Structures are given as structure tokens and as C-alpha cells.
Amino acid sequence: MKLASGSHLAYCTNIHRGESWDETFTALRQHTLAVRQAVAPGAPFAIGLRLGARAAEELRREPGLLSAFRSWLDRENCYVVSLNGFPYGQFHGTRVKEQVYAPDWSTPERLAYTRTLFDLLDQIAPPGESIGVSTLPGSFKEFMEGDDGSRLTRIEDHLLACSRHIDELRERGGRDIHLGLEPEPLGLFETSRETVDFMERLLQRAGDPGSVLRNIGVNYDTCHLAVEYEEAGEALARLRGAGLRISKLHLSSALRFHPDAVSLAGVEAFREEVYLHQVIARHADGSLTRHRDLPPALAAVAAGNPPGEEWRVHFHIPLHEAPMSPFGDTRDHLLATLDVLREDPGFCPHLEMETYTWEVLPGSLRDAEVSLQLIREYEWTLTALRARNLA
């Protein structure tokens, strides 16, 4: 839906299973239309579409499928201006973990997939609307271990090639088009400062830095930056002060708690084998300890390492419902982000709720069918936006 601020609000369909186009489209018909009917009956409804590589290739190879989808969007009064291109392959029902970063931007497969996403989005988005694709932060830090610089160079080469592809699309159609790199804990770049440093290196290699700044920005995920203990106002000011555009805001919330005996026992309910749940522990002196997942973090404590004063866990928590004590969440970072948006409503065209963890949530946080959970998230988010005159 289009907000009073001029931005678009959607939920990301990566919450639903679907790797083939048929599976993806089935989820849209079954769940997205039910959410639309409850949230915005009769009004144009934005879909934050996740297209995996298999579905994207099917749409590319069979133009009739894409044409039929465009007709369906028109008929149902829905539209798409943003695609989630972070997860390339299987994203539900199997071990994803660090493989969500594969193939990374050092590979031609990632470049080809992202180009396809832009080509498809340019054909289905409403004329004149700004469109964006979000993607991973280059790679996973562990993938870069031992790199002699050649892998990083390939990542930069492929991102610059993607920027040139965006230029070509813009020249043909005239619309604003942008790629959003998504900082994430233990990604190649994870903090706002690391993101700025990466982009500065990329711009040094660019033949036309201004074009790259127009084409490549940041997908700011409020869960991810909260896990890094960043303050929203400071992080966004750093990114924007470096001339980086905010391509999309992912409205999401992380798990946080004081790691005492009770909470360390209770957090076992969040241990699961599908997604990577990076943990960042903060100590009394302000230093941070990073763990690649919950099990190694818990193992470190069991081995006698000091747990610190607070843990923040990359586990997306429903926006509308706080976890039960002794756990908390990071919705304060999300709300602080909306406060920044209130002061400058035009700085980001796309807002997207992203709680993809629904299938693996503990039962206390998954107390309704997924469509109802999404409706409740919309209600919470719209209330927060209206309080800031953004909706």
C-alpha cells in the first residue's frame, strides 16, 4: 500500500514456502490475498515479493507466465515494486544456515540471478514507480577467510556489472532502479561503518561513482543493525552522510535478553536447524563477542567463557507481540528508524515487514495461522506509522 509519506509498505513473502513459480504463486493466492482483504480491502496493495532462482528462471523462460502474473496483479488490485533477492535457493523446510549466502557475489550465478530479477521487476512494476531488489552483503565473512583479494575483487566486479545493467534498464524506461545491499551479522559487511568502508572501496573502482551511488544503496534491516548494538539515528546518519541511498527499510525485530541461568535455559526454545541465528554478546566494558549461531554461543558459556551483560540474537520476532519474560526484543530500534523517517519521509521509497521465521518460532510466539499473524503485524506497523503521520 502507498503511505501518506509516498513510500510503499508491504510484507515480504519469504515468510511463505515456495521455490518454483507455481509454489510461489499459490502462496500469493492463498495467503497474500487474505491479508490484503483484511488490511486494505479495495485499495492497491503492495507485495514484497521473494523470487528464488528457480521461480525467476521459470518466469524468464516462459513469458506467458509473467504476462499472466501481470494480469493477475491488475485484476486483484495488487502491485510489486520490490523484490527480495537475498535467498537464492531453498529457504524453508531444510537446513539453510550459512548457505543463504551462496552463491555469493563472487560468482557469475549471483550476478545473472540478480539481473534477471531486475528484468522481471521492470516488466511487472507500475509505470514510473521506483523499483528495488535487495541482496546479501557481498558474502559471508567465513567464506572470505584466506582470500588473497581475488574473491573480493570478483565481488566488486560483479556489483559494478550489475550497476551497468541497471543503467541500461533506466535508459530504456526512465524509472528509478536500485539494488539494496543488506548488512547482516557476520556478513562481509555487517555494521554501518563496515558498509560505508565497503562502498568507498567499490566507488574507487567505479568509472562513474555517481551512477553507482544512484544504482546501489543499502537495504537497512532494523533487526540486523539492532543486533549490532547500533543506534538507528546514528547508523542512518552515517550511511546517508556517506552519500549512500537507503534502498529499502526492512521492519523487523530481534531477540534480546540478559544471559542469566534462566534465560540461557529458556533460549533453547529458539534453537532450530533451518536458519543461522548469529549472537552478539555485549560485555560490561562495551566490547562485543560474536558467535555464528546459538549452539556455539551456548557452548562457549558451557565451556566457562563469560556470557556478558546482554545477548542480541538474529532471530526475527513478530512485530506485534513481545516475547515472554525473561526475553525482550529490539522494536525500539525499529521505532527509532520510523522517527528518522518522520523527519524526512522521502528518504526511502520501500518499507517491508520481514518476519520470515514464522515456521520455526516457539509456540508461544506462533499462536495463529500465518495470515492472521501478518494481519496483526500490519495493524501494529500502521499504528506506529500513523503516530508519526506517515500513514
Secondary structure, DSSP 4 states (H G I P E B T S, - for coil): -B-TTS-EEEEBGGGS--SSHHHHHHHIIIIIHHHHHHHSTTS-EEEEEE--HHHHHHHHH-HHHHHHHHHHHHHHTEEEEEEE-S--S--SSS--GGGGG-S-TTSHHHHHHHHHHHHHHHHHSPTT--EEEEE-SSSBGGGGTT--SHHHHHHHHHHHHHHHHHHHHHHHH---EEEEE---TTBSS-SHHHHHHHHHHHHHH-S-HHHHHHHEEEEEEHHHHHHTT--HHHHHHHHHHTT--EEEEEE-EEEEE--SHHHHHHGGGG--SSS---EEEE-TTS-EEEESSHHHHHHHHHTT----SEEEEEEEE-TTSPPPTT-EE-HHHHHHHHHHHHHSTTS-SEEEE--TTGGGS-GGG--S-HHHHHHHHHHHHHHHHHTTT--
